[in-house]
Amino acid sequence: MRMVAILAALAAAAGVAARAADKGDAAKGKDVFQQCAVCHNPDSDEKKMGPGLKGLFQKDKLTNGKKPTEANVRAKIDEGGNGMPPYKDLLSDQEKDDLIAYLKTL
């Protein structure tokens, strides 16, 4: 009986980890990005109104000097700054997850 409980706990933990690692949908994020494309190039480093986002997660740092982690990119999306409006209340958490998944593909 104890073995069954342990196996059930391990299976549940594996499912949670898989969902956490795969929480965004890049295809949906591409649609969300259309709002961002007015100011950001997705396929170039060239600045539009805001910086180009090609290779965003491979860069050494963001324009604010922080490392391009999911948390730092999400904070920038939420808070805005330097002419970028805050999207904290304009995008749902799922839309932000999808957007970040898309940004990782650039």
C-alpha positions as CSV (number, residue, x, y, z in Angstrom):
1,M,0.0,0.0,0.0
2,R,2.8,2.4,0.9
3,M,4.4,1.7,-2.5
4,V,1.2,2.7,-4.3
5,A,1.0,5.9,-2.4
6,I,4.6,6.7,-3.2
7,L,4.1,6.0,-6.9
8,A,0.9,8.1,-7.0
9,A,2.8,11.0,-5.3
10,L,5.6,10.8,-7.9
11,A,3.2,10.7,-10.8
12,A,1.4,13.8,-9.5
13,A,4.7,15.6,-9.0
14,A,5.8,14.8,-12.5
15,G,2.6,16.1,-13.9
16,V,2.9,19.4,-12.0
17,A,6.5,19.8,-13.2
18,A,5.5,19.1,-16.8
19,R,2.7,21.7,-16.7
20,A,5.0,24.3,-15.1
21,A,7.7,23.8,-17.8
22,D,5.1,24.0,-20.6
23,K,2.8,26.7,-19.4
24,G,2.8,28.9,-22.5
25,D,1.7,28.4,-26.1
26,A,4.0,30.1,-28.6
27,A,1.5,30.1,-31.4
28,K,-1.0,31.9,-29.2
29,G,1.8,34.2,-28.0
30,K,2.5,35.2,-31.6
31,D,-1.1,36.5,-31.8
32,V,-0.7,38.4,-28.5
33,F,2.6,39.8,-29.8
34,Q,0.7,41.7,-32.5
35,Q,0.0,44.4,-29.9
36,C,3.8,44.6,-29.3
37,A,4.7,44.6,-33.0
38,V,3.7,48.3,-33.3
39,C,6.8,49.2,-31.2
40,H,9.1,46.1,-31.4
41,N,10.6,44.1,-34.3
42,P,10.3,40.4,-33.7
43,D,12.8,39.4,-36.4
44,S,15.5,42.1,-36.0
45,D,17.7,43.7,-33.4
46,E,16.8,47.0,-35.0
47,K,15.0,49.5,-32.8
48,K,11.5,50.6,-33.8
49,M,10.0,52.6,-31.0
50,G,11.2,50.0,-28.6
51,P,14.2,47.6,-28.9
52,G,14.1,44.8,-31.5
53,L,13.4,41.5,-29.8
54,K,15.2,38.9,-32.0
55,G,17.2,36.6,-29.8
56,L,15.8,38.2,-26.6
57,F,16.5,35.3,-24.4
58,Q,19.9,34.7,-25.8
59,K,21.1,38.3,-25.0
60,D,23.4,39.0,-22.1
61,K,21.1,41.6,-20.7
62,L,17.9,43.6,-21.3
63,T,17.9,47.3,-22.0
64,N,17.3,47.8,-18.2
65,G,20.6,45.9,-17.5
66,K,18.9,42.8,-16.1
67,K,19.4,39.2,-17.3
68,P,16.7,38.1,-19.8
69,T,14.9,35.6,-17.5
70,E,11.2,34.7,-17.7
71,A,10.7,36.6,-14.4
72,N,12.5,39.8,-15.6
73,V,10.8,39.8,-19.0
74,R,7.4,39.3,-17.3
75,A,8.2,42.2,-14.9
76,K,9.0,44.4,-17.9
77,I,5.7,43.4,-19.5
78,D,3.8,44.1,-16.3
79,E,5.5,47.4,-15.4
80,G,6.5,48.9,-18.7
81,G,8.8,51.9,-18.5
82,N,10.8,54.1,-20.8
83,G,7.8,54.8,-23.0
84,M,6.4,51.3,-22.8
85,P,3.0,51.1,-21.2
86,P,2.4,48.6,-18.4
87,Y,0.5,45.5,-19.5
88,K,-0.1,44.1,-16.0
89,D,-3.9,44.7,-16.2
90,L,-4.2,44.5,-20.0
91,L,-3.0,40.9,-20.5
92,S,-4.1,37.8,-18.5
93,D,-1.5,35.6,-16.9
94,Q,-2.1,33.0,-19.6
95,E,-1.6,35.6,-22.3
96,K,1.7,36.6,-20.7
97,D,2.8,32.9,-20.5
98,D,1.9,32.6,-24.2
99,L,3.8,35.8,-25.1
100,I,6.9,34.7,-23.2
101,A,6.8,31.3,-24.9
102,Y,6.7,33.1,-28.3
103,L,9.5,35.5,-27.3
104,K,11.6,32.5,-26.6
105,T,11.2,31.4,-30.2
106,L,12.6,34.7,-31.6
